[in-house]
Structures are given as C-alpha cells and as structure tokens.
Amino acid sequence: MDHSLAATSPGANPHARPPLTGPRDPGDAWVEGARGKFWGRFGAAGVLAYDPGKGVLLQHRALWSHNGGTWGLPGGALHQDEDAITGALREAHEEAAVPAADVTVLFSSVLDVGYWSYTTVVVQVTRPFDPVISDPESLELSWVPVPEVHGKELHPGFARSWPELRPRLLDLSSKLSQ
C-alpha cells in the first residue's frame, strides 16, 4: 500500500523558494560556529512518528531547502523559550498535520554541539492519521516501513542518528504493545 502524499502545485518550481508570508519568529535564523552552520537560533526539533502498522513518517524535503531532496523528519526551528517537545510537535503539526493528541511521546534524543542543538522527539501513533502537506517545505510525506528507511536518501543528520534511534524505537514500541 502506498502511504505517500505528493505535493502537487501546477506550474510550481520545486527549486524556487516560495515567498515569505506573515511575520517571522526570531528563532528562524542561522547560527554558525566551529561545528558548522545550523538552522534555528534557539535550536531545532523534529518528530519521528511511528505507526506500528505503517512505519515511520518521513518528509521528502523541498529542493530549495538545506539538504533539499533528502528524506527527514517534520521539524524545524524552536521559538524563543519553547521546550523541544512542544516545538517538535508544533513543527510536525505545521508541516505534516501530525495531531499531538493522537501520539504518545516515547523518548527524545539530543544532538548538542554547544551553540546549537537538535532534539528528535520519538512518538508512537495512538490513533491513525493521514499526514497532510501543509506548507512548501515538503515534496512528499510518506509512511516508510522501518526496514526500508535506510534505503532512502536520508538527510545527513537523520542518517547519522537513525542507527541509534531505530533499536530504541522498536524496543520501546514492543514493550508498549505487550
């Protein structure tokens, strides 16, 4: 069964960044340091949503975005004074319509480079939902069976974290279903 949703906009150029609309949050900015350049003045976070019947929800990133064309997690820059779990759930809802009321947080994992951090919030779906592309940051959203995730061209950060996240996800998920 195909669980993907393709972004379809007649005449849309997937290489062109869409025009900005509305006010920007102060967290929407790049930070740079000895370990590189990262998006999110106050850090960033994303949701790894797991549905035991479908797999994990992945976002095919817009070509104009940083590491565009790769597969990663719905997420983004944290707002000022926003905790990582709240920010990850907000971003996942904004980008993929992940309903916070229909998921349970299993654990989080933090990459901290000193001047910037990224938090992966791993959740299990408690009531199935269909993701919806709700902003221009996605080419596609897809439920990918866990054994097939490594076969995708993954965002470099997610590719580095997946080998550690996968066994933790499967272990906690199996304990919940017992």
N, C-alpha and C positions, 0 to 999 in steps of 0.2 A: 504494500500500500504506500502511495506517495503522500508523505505528510508535509510537503513543502508548499510554500506560497511564493510566487514570483512577483516582484514589483513590476507593475505594468503601467507605464505612462506613455501614451502615444507621442512619438517625437522627442521623448526625453533623452538627453545625452548623459549616459552613466558616468562619463569622465568629468562633467562640469559640476562644480559645487553649486548647490542651489542658493538663491539669495537668502540672506539672513532676514528673519522677520521677528518682530517683537523684541523686548528687552533681553539682553544677555545677562547671565548670572556672573558675578565676579569670579566664580570658580572656573569659568570657561576661558582658560588661558594655558599656555605652555609654560613649563618650568624646565630649566636646564641646570645641569651640574656635571660633576665628574663622571657619572654613570650614564649620561645621555639626556635626551630631551623627552619629556613626558607630558601628556595632556591631563590637565586638572590641577589648578593652583592649590587646591586643598586635598589632592589625591583623587583617586578614581575607584570605582567599584562596579562589579557586574554580577549577574545571576547565572549560575549553572543550574537550569531547571531539568529535573529528571522525572520522567514518567515511566514507570516500570514496563508499561505496555508499548511505548513508542520509542524510548531512548532519551537522548538529551536534546534540548532546544539549542540550535546553533543559528547564528546570524551570518549571512554572506554579506560582508561589508562593502559599502559603496566604493566604487573605484577611485573617487576623489578623496576618500578618507585616508588617514595614516594607515599604512599596510592594507590599502584597499584591495579588494578581490579575494582576500583571505576569509576564512571562517573563524568566528569567535563567539563571544558571549554578548548578549544585550547588556549594555552598561555605559558608563561614562563618568564625567567629572562630578565630583561631590560639590554640593553647595557649602558655603561657609557655615560652620557649626553643625553640619549634618553628620550623623553617625553613618558608618559604612553600610550597615544592613538596611537602614532606611533609604539611603541613597541608591543602593543597588536595586532594591525593589521599585523605587520611583523610576529609575532609568529603564528597567526591564518593562515596566508598565508603559512608559512613554514610547519605547521603541518597538515593543512586541506584544503589548496588551497582556502581559503576564499579570494575572489577578493575585494580589498579595493574600487575599482571603482564601485562595484555593491552593496554597502551598504551605509546607512546613519547613522551616529552616533546620537543616541537618548539622551544618558546621560552616565555618568560614576559614579561609586561608589567606594570609597576608604576605605580599612581597613588599619589603620596605628597603628603599635604597638610601635612606637617611633624610633626604629633602623631598621625597615623594613616596607614596605607597599606593598599591592596588590591592583591593580586597575582593576575593572571589567568594560569593555567598552561594553555597550549595543548598538547593531546596528540593524537596520531593513534592510532586504534584499530588494533591489530595482529592481534587475534583478535576477531571479532564477539561481542557480548554483548547481552543484553536488560536494560535498566535496570529496577530494582525500587524502587517507593516503599517506603521502609523507615522513615520517620518522618513525623510530621504536618505537616512544613513544605512538602509538595508537594500540589497538587491533581492534577497530571498531570506525566508525563515524556514527552517526545516527541523523536524524531529529526526535525529540520526541515531540508529541503534548503537549502543555502546561499543560493540566490536568494530564498527565501521568508522568511528570518529577519527582514528589515526590515519585513515585513507584520504581524508580531506586535506586540502592545502590550508593549514591552520595558521591563524595569527601567531607570530613568533612567541609572544608572551604566553598565550594559551598552550601552544605546542610544548613549551618548557614545563608548564605546570600540570598538564594532563596526566603524565605517567604517575604523579603523586596523588592527584585528585581521584583518578579512576578507582583504585582499590579502596580508598576511604569511602567513596560514594557507594560502591557495591556492598561493602561490609555493613555500613550503617543502614542502608536500604533493606538488606536481608534481615537485619535484626528487627527493624520496624514491622516487617511482614510476618514475623513469627508469632 
